[in-house]
Amino acid sequence: MGMGGRGGHGGMGQGPENFGQDSRMQGMEMLMQFRMMFRGLDLSEDQVEDIRSIVEDTREEVRAIMESAAEGEERTPFIEIFTQPNLTLADLRSGVDRLDEVREEARDLILQAVVDVHDVLTAEQLEELARMAEEHGMGREHGPMGHPGMR
């Protein structure tokens, strides 16, 4: 089996020590895309500032969570776990479970930011956004959060 191995993970940069960074980046990219989409809307200066603040605050909160998890005392580096003489599934699960908790916490912050951005918009702006999305064919191939096949 090559570097990709089972599960389709990439090369060395995609090892367990970096696990979760892709999902965090996708979430942050989603927030940044919101800002891009809203350029077609007639946002007030207050709305622009509110959205900017939500995105920037969320980015900082997610970054802090990820940095805290990376520096946490309870975190055992993957290589220490992997190089144990008797590696077990339970050994790996403990590390992955903690990463899952961190990713979930970051994801929840990002999803709350999406709700907060939604709540900044008026009903008319939401209708215009839906019209723009339909006009440009957005959302047909992808369901919630851009995942294929989830409608």
Secondary structure in CASP SS format (residue, H / E / C, confidence):
PFRMAT SS
TARGET T0000
AUTHOR 0000-0000-0000
METHOD secondary structure of the structure
MODEL  1
M C 1.00
G C 1.00
M C 1.00
G C 1.00
G C 1.00
R H 1.00
G H 1.00
G H 1.00
H C 1.00
G C 1.00
G C 1.00
M H 1.00
G H 1.00
Q H 1.00
G C 1.00
P H 1.00
E H 1.00
N H 1.00
F C 1.00
G C 1.00
Q H 1.00
D H 1.00
S H 1.00
R H 1.00
M H 1.00
Q H 1.00
G H 1.00
M H 1.00
E H 1.00
M H 1.00
L H 1.00
M H 1.00
Q H 1.00
F H 1.00
R H 1.00
M H 1.00
M H 1.00
F H 1.00
R H 1.00
G H 1.00
L C 1.00
D C 1.00
L C 1.00
S C 1.00
E H 1.00
D H 1.00
Q H 1.00
V H 1.00
E H 1.00
D H 1.00
I H 1.00
R H 1.00
S H 1.00
I H 1.00
V H 1.00
E H 1.00
D H 1.00
T H 1.00
R H 1.00
E H 1.00
E H 1.00
V H 1.00
R H 1.00
A H 1.00
I H 1.00
M H 1.00
E H 1.00
S H 1.00
A H 1.00
A H 1.00
E H 1.00
G C 1.00
E C 1.00
E C 1.00
R C 1.00
T C 1.00
P C 1.00
F H 1.00
I H 1.00
E H 1.00
I H 1.00
F H 1.00
T C 1.00
Q C 1.00
P C 1.00
N C 1.00
L C 1.00
T C 1.00
L H 1.00
A H 1.00
D H 1.00
L H 1.00
R H 1.00
S H 1.00
G H 1.00
V H 1.00
D H 1.00
R H 1.00
L H 1.00
D H 1.00
E H 1.00
V H 1.00
R H 1.00
E H 1.00
E H 1.00
A H 1.00
R H 1.00
D H 1.00
L H 1.00
I H 1.00
L H 1.00
Q H 1.00
A H 1.00
V H 1.00
V H 1.00
D H 1.00
V H 1.00
H H 1.00
D H 1.00
V H 1.00
L C 1.00
T C 1.00
A H 1.00
E H 1.00
Q H 1.00
L H 1.00
E H 1.00
E H 1.00
L H 1.00
A H 1.00
R H 1.00
M H 1.00
A H 1.00
E H 1.00
E H 1.00
H C 1.00
G C 1.00
M C 1.00
G C 1.00
R C 1.00
E C 1.00
H E 1.00
G C 1.00
P H 1.00
M H 1.00
G H 1.00
H C 1.00
P E 1.00
G C 1.00
M C 1.00
R C 1.00
END
